[in-house]
């Protein structure tokens, strides 16, 4: 999938996007979130019931995600989003008065998915609460990566 933001072209493999949705779903489903939300991505359900996940399972889930994107039922890029690159190759992601700096390449898409999910959540979540939640999301994401190394 390719998208243009701030006159810059970005690309992500569709199966990588699916995996990013799996990570965000896991964050909310297993209550790593700072606040309690009822957020689960229904199109993720089939892979969660598997005892052993094969690459083909990811490809099947990716096909479902592609269909949802084509239908306009899923979009992870909120209107008004801005992404700027830092000299070190990391990103600054800005949405209205929210600003997340030094976001690593592997964190950017999951952060956008979480941001867009919270922006569309009902009942409405305040931008202050979204900021707190996304800071927590990044902390959880980074601590997981540190523990894996």
C-alpha positions in Angstrom: 0.0 0.0 0.0 1.3 3.4 -0.9 0.0 6.8 0.4 1.0 10.4 0.1 1.2 12.6 3.1 2.7 16.1 3.2 3.8 15.7 -0.5 5.9 12.7 0.5 5.2 9.1 -0.7 5.2 6.4 1.9 4.8 2.6 1.4 4.1 -0.4 3.5 3.6 -4.0 2.5 -0.1 -5.0 3.0 0.9 -8.0 5.2 3.0 -5.7 7.3 0.0 -3.4 7.8 -2.1 -6.5 8.8 0.6 -7.4 11.4 0.5 -3.8 12.7 -3.3 -4.1 13.2 -2.6 -7.4 15.1 -0.2 -5.5 17.4 -2.7 -2.6 18.1 -5.5 -5.1 18.6 -3.4 -7.0 21.1 -2.7 -3.7 23.0 -6.3 -2.9 23.5 -7.7 -6.5 23.7 -5.3 -7.5 26.5 -5.7 -4.2 28.5 -2.2 -2.8 28.1 -4.0 0.5 27.5 -4.0 3.2 30.2 -7.8 3.5 29.9 -10.5 0.9 29.4 -11.8 0.8 25.8 -13.8 -1.9 24.0 -11.5 -1.9 20.9 -11.1 -5.1 18.9 -10.7 -5.4 15.2 -13.3 -8.0 14.0 -11.2 -8.9 10.9 -8.5 -10.1 13.2 -10.7 -12.7 14.9 -10.0 -15.6 12.6 -6.2 -15.6 13.2 -6.7 -15.3 17.0 -8.4 -18.7 17.2 -5.5 -20.5 15.6 -3.3 -22.7 17.7 -0.4 -22.2 15.3 -0.2 -19.2 12.9 1.2 -19.9 9.5 2.3 -17.3 7.0 -0.7 -18.3 4.8 -3.0 -17.2 7.7 -1.4 -13.8 7.6 -1.9 -13.6 3.9 -5.6 -14.6 4.3 -6.0 -11.9 6.9 -4.2 -9.5 4.6 -6.7 -10.1 1.8 -9.6 -9.3 4.1 -7.8 -6.1 5.2 -7.3 -5.1 1.6 -11.0 -5.6 0.8 -11.9 -3.4 3.8 -9.5 -0.7 2.7 -10.9 -0.8 -0.9 -14.4 -0.5 0.5 -13.3 2.5 2.6 -14.3 0.7 5.8 -10.7 1.0 7.2 -8.4 3.9 7.1 -5.5 4.4 9.4 -4.6 7.9 8.3 -6.7 10.6 10.0 -7.5 13.8 8.1 -5.1 16.6 9.1 -2.3 14.3 10.0 1.3 15.6 9.5 4.5 13.5 9.4 7.9 15.1 9.4 11.2 13.3 9.3 13.9 14.1 11.8 17.6 14.2 10.7 18.1 10.8 12.6 15.5 9.1 10.3 12.8 9.0 12.9 9.5 10.9 12.6 7.5 13.7 14.2 3.8 12.9 14.0 1.4 15.8 14.5 -2.4 15.8 14.6 -4.1 19.0 15.7 -2.4 19.9 19.0 -0.9 16.4 19.5 2.7 15.9 18.7 4.8 12.8 19.0 8.5 13.2 18.4 11.3 10.8 17.7 8.9 8.1 16.6 10.8 5.1 15.1 10.0 3.8 11.7 8.5 0.5 13.2 6.3 2.5 15.6 4.8 5.0 13.2 2.1 2.8 11.5 0.9 1.2 14.8 0.8 4.6 16.3 -1.3 5.9 13.4 -3.7 2.9 13.7 -4.1 3.5 17.4 -4.6 7.3 16.9 -7.2 6.8 14.2 -9.0 4.1 16.2 -9.2 6.4 19.2 -10.4 9.4 17.1 -13.2 7.3 15.8 -14.1 5.6 19.2 -17.6 6.1 20.6 -18.1 7.6 23.1 -15.7 10.4 21.9 -12.3 10.4 23.6 -10.7 13.8 24.3 -7.5 14.7 22.6 -5.8 15.0 26.1 -6.8 11.4 26.8 -5.7 10.3 23.3 -2.3 11.9 23.9 -2.0 10.1 27.3 -3.0 6.8 25.7 -0.6 7.1 22.8 2.3 8.0 25.1 1.4 4.8 27.0 1.2 2.9 23.7 4.7 4.0 22.7 6.1 3.1 26.2 4.5 -0.3 26.0 5.7 -0.8 22.5 9.3 0.2 23.3 9.5 -1.8 26.5 8.3 -4.9 24.6 11.1 -4.3 22.0 13.7 -3.8 24.8 12.6 -7.0 26.5 12.9 -9.0 23.3 16.6 -7.9 22.7 
